[in-house]
Amino acid sequence: MLFVLILVHEWGHFIVAKKTGMRVDEFGIGFPPKLFGVKKGETEYTFNALPIGGFVRIFGENGEEPFSPVEGEALDRRSEANAEAGEGGTRVSTHAVIKDDRSNFSPVEGEALDRRSEANAEAGEGGTRVSTHAVIKDDRSNFSPVEGEALDRRSEANAEAGEGGTRVQKTTKHDSRSFNSRPKWAQALVLIAGVVMNVLFAWLLFSVTYMIGVPTAVDEATAGPDAELVIVQTLPDSPASVIPPGAVVTGAVAGGDMVLPTVTPTSFTEFVTTVAPESIEVTYELSGESTTVTIVPEQGLVADEPERYVVGASLALVEDQSMSFFDAITTGAAATWDGLQAITTGLFTLISQIFTGSADFTQVAGPVGIVGMVEDAAAFGITALLTFTAIISLNLAVINLLPVPALDGGRLVFVAIETVTGKDIPAEWAGRINLVGFALLLLLMVLVTYNDILNLL
């Protein structure tokens, strides 16, 4: 379940990055080591060995990456050629060296090399080198956009070097499709897209659940033939505390011959009052298994009626009720909003209790604990499982919005600071801060998992 929810989250980052013009290098299903990948367009879709989620690798997301791969390869070639020229004396024509291995270049690049060689020849052996870039720039129509931009960079570098000085290589211009080169609003949209997808996915699950039909408490007068008598809750240490909440009462017998006439809350209450203080054999079903327990009604459990015999159980008549499409959508939206409010309140209460030293981590579950909860929810049917999945999806959304480094919320804070100050946070410092945040999150995950294991023992 967590695998699916994390993939939904990452798909939100992926699709919005694409729509805002960013270059997405990889969409990974699972975590490395890599098993295999499929390249489609500029993005590689990889399938990895660890099925614990997924990831999106956006170009330039983790720091400055000023050049695309094509430009980077061109710079490497120029550097090698400059090294061949030696430290002193007349600069050796790099084009003649490269020209010997013309198979590595496209037809456009080959033509450009011929032009540069001719220009060098015109300069003479001992004279000042003629800049080939000015000649080529006049006929820009023959070049691709990447080559054209590279020529602009070379021309600017030559101008900075002066006529007799050492040539300066200019490497500060960003690739226009990198994450850091896109507008701040686009960066913010990409960061928040994962959270939005988790919320929308929860809304979808709630809506589908209401369309399938959810267990709903109904009045005895309007209940259908499929309605069931469900134990809603029991009083601690009461006779009925041996019956787990959620169990469906299917019958009751007392004295060997007295049988519960109808399985309704009213009928059960009257039956207990009639047979008390005799013991009652109650049969119930839970997770497909039928169980019979013996309970003895007691007095003093009801404060207003201390002499009344009761078993200490709250019961309700429940049946599955489905909704129309539009009713399910609106009710699902309301359930999503209510869930977000409840989770946000609970999370901030827990955080405040951590600082005061009163936090109860027994109420917090990690991946191990969630696995057990998924099994319990699945035992109640598909609607219970879908509802539980929707709640976990909302939890992921709220947690990811926390202003903690390494989470989406923390990175949104970085974008906000850069927008207000007009200056980019140095990639090195941003990386360090995110690393600290990730370490803290990892420590928290270890503690929560440890608590999950203790609860299982």
C-alpha positions as CSV (number, residue, x, y, z in Angstrom):
1,M,0.0,0.0,0.0
2,L,2.8,2.5,0.9
3,F,4.5,1.6,-2.4
4,V,1.4,2.7,-4.3
5,L,1.0,5.9,-2.3
6,I,4.6,6.9,-2.7
7,L,4.4,6.3,-6.4
8,V,1.3,8.5,-6.6
9,H,3.2,11.2,-4.7
10,E,6.2,11.0,-7.1
11,W,4.0,10.9,-10.2
12,G,2.7,14.3,-9.1
13,H,6.2,15.8,-9.0
14,F,6.9,14.1,-12.4
15,I,3.9,15.3,-14.4
16,V,4.1,18.9,-13.1
17,A,7.8,19.1,-13.8
18,K,7.1,18.0,-17.4
19,K,4.3,20.5,-17.8
20,T,6.4,23.4,-16.5
21,G,9.1,22.7,-19.0
22,M,11.7,21.0,-16.8
23,R,13.8,18.1,-18.0
24,V,13.1,14.9,-16.1
25,D,16.0,12.5,-16.5
26,E,14.5,9.5,-14.6
27,F,11.3,8.2,-13.1
28,G,12.1,5.3,-10.8
29,I,9.8,2.6,-9.6
30,G,11.3,1.2,-6.4
31,F,14.8,2.1,-5.2
32,P,18.1,1.0,-6.6
33,P,19.9,-1.3,-7.4
34,K,18.4,-0.9,-10.9
35,L,17.0,-4.0,-12.5
36,F,16.2,-2.6,-16.0
37,G,15.0,0.6,-17.6
38,V,13.1,1.9,-20.6
39,K,14.1,5.1,-22.3
40,K,11.2,7.1,-23.7
41,G,12.1,10.5,-25.0
42,E,14.5,12.3,-22.7
43,T,13.2,10.3,-19.6
44,E,14.4,6.9,-18.5
45,Y,11.7,4.8,-16.7
46,T,13.7,2.5,-14.4
47,F,12.5,-0.6,-12.4
48,N,14.5,-1.1,-9.3
49,A,15.0,-4.0,-6.8
50,L,13.7,-2.4,-3.6
51,P,9.8,-2.1,-3.7
52,I,9.6,0.7,-1.1
53,G,8.3,3.6,-3.2
54,G,9.8,5.5,-6.1
55,F,11.6,8.7,-7.1
56,V,11.9,11.4,-9.7
57,R,15.2,12.8,-10.9
58,I,14.8,16.3,-12.3
59,F,17.7,17.9,-14.0
60,G,19.4,20.6,-11.8
61,E,17.2,19.8,-8.8
62,N,20.1,19.2,-6.4
63,G,22.4,22.0,-7.3
64,E,23.9,23.9,-10.2
65,E,24.2,22.0,-13.4
66,P,25.0,24.8,-15.9
67,F,25.5,22.6,-19.0
68,S,23.6,20.0,-20.7
69,P,25.3,16.7,-21.6
70,V,26.0,17.9,-25.2
71,E,27.6,21.1,-24.0
72,G,29.6,19.2,-21.3
73,E,31.1,16.9,-23.9
74,A,32.0,19.9,-26.1
75,L,33.8,21.5,-23.2
76,D,35.8,18.3,-22.5
77,R,36.9,18.2,-26.1
78,R,38.1,21.8,-26.0
79,S,40.0,21.3,-22.8
80,E,41.9,18.3,-24.3
81,A,42.8,20.3,-27.3
82,N,44.1,23.2,-25.2
83,A,46.3,20.8,-23.3
84,E,47.9,19.7,-26.5
85,A,48.9,23.3,-27.3
86,G,51.4,23.3,-24.4
87,E,52.0,26.1,-21.8
88,G,54.0,28.5,-23.9
89,G,54.5,29.5,-27.6
90,T,52.0,29.8,-30.3
91,R,48.6,28.2,-29.6
92,V,48.2,25.0,-31.7
93,S,45.0,24.9,-33.8
94,T,42.6,22.7,-31.9
95,H,40.6,22.1,-35.0
96,A,43.3,20.3,-36.8
97,V,43.6,17.8,-34.0
98,I,39.9,17.2,-33.7
99,K,39.5,17.1,-37.5
100,D,41.5,13.8,-37.6
101,D,38.6,12.1,-35.8
102,R,35.7,13.6,-37.7
103,S,33.5,10.6,-37.2
104,N,32.7,11.9,-33.7
105,F,30.9,15.0,-35.1
106,S,27.7,15.7,-36.8
107,P,27.7,17.1,-40.4
108,V,27.0,20.6,-38.9
109,E,29.9,20.3,-36.5
110,G,32.2,19.1,-39.3
111,E,31.4,22.1,-41.5
112,A,32.0,24.4,-38.6
113,L,35.5,22.8,-38.1
114,D,36.4,23.4,-41.7
115,R,35.5,27.0,-41.4
116,R,37.6,27.4,-38.3
117,S,40.6,25.7,-40.0
118,E,40.4,28.1,-42.9
119,A,40.3,31.1,-40.6
120,N,43.3,29.9,-38.7
121,A,45.2,29.5,-42.0
122,E,44.5,33.1,-42.9
123,A,46.0,34.2,-39.7
124,G,49.6,33.0,-40.6
125,E,51.9,30.9,-38.6
126,G,53.3,33.6,-36.2
127,G,50.7,36.2,-36.3
128,T,47.8,36.8,-33.9
129,R,45.1,34.1,-34.1
130,V,42.0,35.1,-36.0
131,S,38.8,34.4,-34.0
132,T,36.8,31.9,-35.9
133,H,33.8,32.5,-33.7
134,A,32.9,35.9,-35.2
135,V,33.0,34.4,-38.7
136,I,30.8,31.5,-37.8
137,K,28.4,33.6,-35.7
138,D,27.5,35.7,-38.8
139,D,25.9,32.6,-40.4
140,R,24.0,31.3,-37.3
141,S,21.3,29.6,-39.4
142,N,23.6,26.6,-40.0
143,F,23.8,25.7,-36.4
144,S,21.6,23.9,-33.9
145,P,20.2,25.9,-30.8
146,V,22.8,24.2,-28.5
147,E,25.7,25.0,-30.9
148,G,24.4,28.6,-31.3
149,E,24.3,29.1,-27.5
150,A,27.8,27.6,-27.2
151,L,29.1,30.1,-29.8
152,D,27.7,33.0,-27.8
153,R,29.5,31.7,-24.8
154,R,32.8,31.5,-26.7
155,S,32.5,35.0,-28.1
156,E,31.8,36.4,-24.6
157,A,34.8,34.6,-23.2
158,N,37.1,35.9,-26.0
159,A,36.0,39.5,-25.3
160,E,36.7,39.1,-21.6
161,A,40.2,37.8,-22.3
162,G,41.3,40.8,-24.4
163,E,43.4,40.7,-27.5
164,G,46.6,39.4,-25.9
165,G,45.5,37.9,-22.6
166,T,44.7,34.3,-21.7
167,R,41.3,33.1,-22.9
168,V,38.6,32.8,-20.2
169,Q,36.1,30.0,-20.3
170,K,32.6,31.2,-19.3
171,T,30.6,28.5,-17.4
172,T,28.0,30.2,-15.4
173,K,25.0,30.2,-17.6
174,H,22.2,27.8,-16.5
175,D,20.4,25.3,-18.8
176,S,17.0,26.8,-19.3
177,R,15.2,23.5,-18.5
178,S,17.0,22.8,-15.2
179,F,15.0,23.0,-12.0
180,N,16.9,25.9,-10.6
181,S,16.6,27.9,-13.9
182,R,12.8,27.7,-14.0
183,P,10.6,30.5,-12.4
184,K,10.1,30.2,-8.6
185,W,6.3,29.6,-9.1
186,A,7.2,26.6,-11.3
187,Q,9.6,25.2,-8.6
188,A,6.9,25.7,-6.0
189,L,4.3,23.9,-8.1
190,V,6.6,20.9,-8.6
191,L,7.3,20.7,-4.9
192,I,3.7,20.8,-3.8
193,A,2.4,18.5,-6.6
194,G,3.2,15.4,-4.7
195,V,1.1,16.5,-1.7
196,V,-1.8,17.5,-4.0
197,M,-1.7,14.1,-5.7
198,N,-1.9,12.3,-2.3
199,V,-4.9,14.5,-1.3
200,L,-6.7,13.9,-4.7
201,F,-6.0,10.2,-4.4
202,A,-7.5,10.1,-1.0
203,W,-10.6,11.9,-2.3
204,L,-10.9,9.3,-5.1
205,L,-10.6,6.4,-2.7
206,F,-13.3,7.9,-0.3
207,S,-15.6,8.5,-3.3
208,V,-15.2,5.0,-4.6
209,T,-15.8,3.6,-1.1
210,Y,-19.1,5.5,-0.9
211,M,-20.2,4.3,-4.3
212,I,-19.4,0.7,-3.4
213,G,-21.2,1.1,-0.1
214,V,-20.0,1.7,3.4
215,P,-21.4,0.2,6.7
216,T,-23.9,2.7,8.0
217,A,-25.9,2.7,11.2
218,V,-29.6,2.6,10.4
219,D,-32.8,2.8,12.3
220,E,-34.6,-0.5,13.2
221,A,-37.7,0.7,11.5
222,T,-36.0,1.3,8.1
223,A,-33.3,-1.4,8.2
224,G,-33.2,-3.9,5.4
225,P,-33.0,-7.7,5.6
226,D,-29.2,-7.5,5.4
227,A,-28.7,-5.3,8.4
228,E,-26.4,-6.7,11.1
229,L,-26.1,-6.2,14.9
230,V,-22.6,-4.8,15.5
231,I,-20.7,-4.3,18.8
232,V,-19.7,-0.6,18.5
233,Q,-17.7,-0.5,21.8
234,T,-17.6,-2.1,25.3
235,L,-17.0,-0.8,28.8
236,P,-13.6,-1.8,30.3
237,D,-13.8,-4.8,32.6
238,S,-17.5,-5.3,31.8
239,P,-19.0,-8.8,30.9
240,A,-19.1,-7.8,27.2
241,S,-15.4,-6.7,27.1
242,V,-14.5,-10.2,25.9
243,I,-16.2,-9.4,22.6
244,P,-14.0,-7.2,20.3
245,P,-15.6,-4.1,18.8
246,G,-16.7,-4.6,15.3
247,A,-17.9,-8.1,15.9
248,V,-21.3,-9.0,14.5
249,V,-23.7,-10.6,17.0
250,T,-25.5,-13.6,15.3
251,G,-27.4,-15.0,18.2
252,A,-27.8,-15.4,22.0
253,V,-29.0,-18.3,24.2
254,A,-29.8,-18.4,27.9
255,G,-30.9,-21.3,30.2
256,G,-30.7,-23.7,27.3
257,D,-34.1,-22.8,25.9
258,M,-34.3,-19.0,25.8
259,V,-33.3,-17.7,22.4
260,L,-32.8,-14.1,21.2
261,P,-35.9,-13.6,19.1
262,T,-34.5,-11.0,16.6
263,V,-31.0,-9.6,16.2
264,T,-31.7,-5.9,16.9
265,P,-30.4,-3.6,19.7
266,T,-33.8,-3.3,21.3
267,S,-34.4,-7.1,21.2
268,F,-30.9,-7.8,22.7
269,T,-31.4,-5.3,25.5
270,E,-34.8,-6.7,26.5
271,F,-33.3,-10.3,26.3
272,V,-30.5,-9.4,28.8
273,T,-33.0,-7.8,31.2
274,T,-35.3,-10.9,31.0
275,V,-32.7,-13.6,31.6
276,A,-30.5,-11.7,34.2
277,P,-28.8,-12.7,36.3
278,E,-28.5,-15.9,34.3
279,S,-25.5,-16.3,32.0
280,I,-25.8,-15.8,28.3
281,E,-24.1,-17.5,25.5
282,V,-23.4,-14.9,22.8
283,T,-22.3,-16.0,19.3
284,Y,-20.5,-13.5,17.1
285,E,-18.6,-13.4,13.8
286,L,-15.4,-11.5,13.2
287,S,-13.1,-11.8,10.2
288,G,-15.1,-14.7,8.9
289,E,-14.8,-16.7,12.1
290,S,-17.7,-17.6,14.4
291,T,-17.1,-17.6,18.2
292,T,-19.3,-18.2,21.2
293,V,-18.6,-16.7,24.6
294,T,-20.4,-16.8,27.9
295,I,-21.2,-13.5,29.7
296,V,-23.1,-12.8,32.9
297,P,-25.1,-9.5,33.2
298,E,-24.1,-7.3,36.1
299,Q,-25.6,-4.4,38.1
300,G,-23.9,-1.1,38.8
301,L,-22.5,-0.5,35.3
302,V,-25.1,2.3,34.5
303,A,-24.7,5.3,36.8
304,D,-28.3,6.4,36.4
305,E,-29.7,2.9,36.8
306,P,-27.4,1.1,39.3
307,E,-29.9,-1.8,39.8
308,R,-30.3,-2.6,36.1
309,Y,-28.6,-5.7,34.7
310,V,-26.5,-5.0,31.6
311,V,-23.5,-6.5,29.8
312,G,-21.7,-3.2,29.1
313,A,-21.9,-3.2,25.3
314,S,-23.0,-0.4,22.9
315,L,-24.7,-1.9,19.8
316,A,-25.9,-0.6,16.5
317,L,-27.8,-2.0,13.5
318,V,-25.6,-1.6,10.5
319,E,-26.0,-2.2,6.8
320,D,-24.0,-1.3,3.7
321,Q,-25.5,1.8,1.9
322,S,-24.1,3.0,-1.5
323,M,-24.4,6.5,-2.9
324,S,-24.9,7.9,-6.4
325,F,-21.9,9.2,-8.3
326,F,-22.4,12.9,-7.4
327,D,-23.4,12.2,-3.8
328,A,-20.3,10.0,-3.4
329,I,-18.0,12.7,-4.9
330,T,-19.3,15.4,-2.6
331,T,-19.4,13.2,0.5
332,G,-15.8,12.0,-0.4
333,A,-14.7,15.6,-0.6
334,A,-16.1,16.3,2.8
335,A,-14.5,13.2,4.3
336,T,-11.1,14.3,2.7
337,W,-11.4,17.8,4.3
338,D,-12.4,16.3,7.7
339,G,-9.5,13.9,7.5
340,L,-7.0,16.6,6.7
341,Q,-8.2,18.7,9.7
342,A,-8.1,15.8,12.1
343,I,-4.7,14.6,11.0
344,T,-3.2,18.1,11.0
345,T,-4.5,18.7,14.5
346,G,-3.3,15.3,15.8
347,L,0.2,15.8,14.2
348,F,0.8,19.3,15.7
349,T,-0.5,18.0,19.1
350,L,2.1,15.2,18.9
351,I,4.9,17.7,18.0
352,S,4.0,20.0,20.8
353,Q,3.9,17.1,23.2
354,I,7.4,16.0,22.1
355,F,8.8,19.4,23.2
356,T,7.0,19.1,26.5
357,G,8.1,15.5,27.0
358,S,4.5,14.1,27.2
359,A,4.3,12.5,23.8
360,D,2.7,9.0,23.6
361,F,4.5,7.2,20.8
362,T,2.4,4.1,21.3
363,Q,-0.2,5.9,19.2
364,V,2.3,6.4,16.3
365,A,2.8,3.7,13.7
366,G,5.6,3.2,11.2
367,P,5.9,0.9,8.2
368,V,5.9,-2.2,10.3
369,G,2.8,-1.1,12.3
370,I,1.0,0.0,9.1
371,V,1.4,-3.5,7.7
372,G,-0.5,-5.0,10.6
373,M,-3.2,-2.3,10.3
374,V,-3.6,-3.1,6.6
375,E,-4.2,-6.7,7.4
376,D,-6.8,-5.8,10.1
377,A,-8.5,-3.4,7.6
378,A,-8.6,-6.0,4.9
379,A,-10.3,-8.4,7.2
380,F,-13.3,-6.1,7.3
381,G,-13.6,-6.0,3.5
382,I,-12.6,-3.9,0.5
383,T,-14.4,-0.7,1.7
384,A,-12.5,-0.7,5.1
385,L,-9.2,-1.2,3.2
386,L,-9.9,1.6,0.8
387,T,-10.9,3.9,3.7
388,F,-7.7,3.1,5.6
389,T,-5.6,3.7,2.4
390,A,-7.2,7.1,2.0
391,I,-6.3,8.0,5.6
392,I,-2.7,7.0,5.1
393,S,-2.5,9.0,1.9
394,L,-3.7,12.1,3.8
395,N,-1.1,11.4,6.5
396,L,1.6,11.4,3.8
397,A,0.4,14.7,2.4
398,V,0.4,16.4,5.8
399,I,3.8,15.1,6.9
400,N,5.4,16.1,3.6
401,L,4.2,19.7,4.0
402,L,6.0,20.0,7.3
403,P,8.8,22.7,7.0
404,V,11.5,20.2,7.7
405,P,14.6,20.0,5.4
406,A,14.5,17.1,3.0
407,L,10.7,17.1,2.9
408,D,8.7,19.0,0.3
409,G,7.6,21.6,2.9
410,G,11.3,22.3,3.8
411,R,12.2,22.8,0.2
412,L,9.2,25.1,-0.3
413,V,10.7,27.2,2.5
414,F,13.9,27.5,0.5
415,V,12.0,28.6,-2.6
416,A,10.1,31.2,-0.5
417,I,13.4,32.6,1.0
418,E,14.9,32.8,-2.5
419,T,11.8,34.6,-3.8
420,V,11.9,37.2,-1.0
421,T,15.6,37.8,-1.0
422,G,16.1,37.6,-4.8
423,K,19.1,35.4,-4.2
424,D,19.6,31.7,-4.6
425,I,20.6,29.7,-1.6
426,P,24.1,28.2,-2.3
427,A,23.6,24.6,-3.5
428,E,26.3,23.4,-1.0
429,W,24.5,24.9,2.0
430,A,21.1,23.7,0.8
431,G,22.5,20.2,0.4
432,R,24.0,20.2,3.9
433,I,20.7,21.4,5.5
434,N,18.7,18.7,3.6
435,L,21.2,16.1,4.7
436,V,20.7,17.1,8.4
437,G,17.0,16.9,7.9
438,F,17.2,13.5,6.2
439,A,19.3,12.2,9.1
440,L,16.7,13.4,11.7
441,L,13.9,11.8,9.7
442,L,15.8,8.6,9.4
443,L,16.4,8.6,13.2
444,L,12.7,9.2,13.8
445,M,11.8,6.3,11.4
446,V,14.2,4.0,13.4
447,L,12.5,4.9,16.7
448,V,9.0,4.5,15.3
449,T,9.9,1.1,13.8
450,Y,11.5,0.0,17.1
451,N,8.2,0.9,18.8
452,D,6.2,-1.1,16.1
453,I,8.3,-4.1,16.9
454,L,7.8,-3.8,20.6
455,N,4.0,-3.6,20.1
456,L,4.2,-6.9,18.1
457,L,6.0,-8.7,20.9
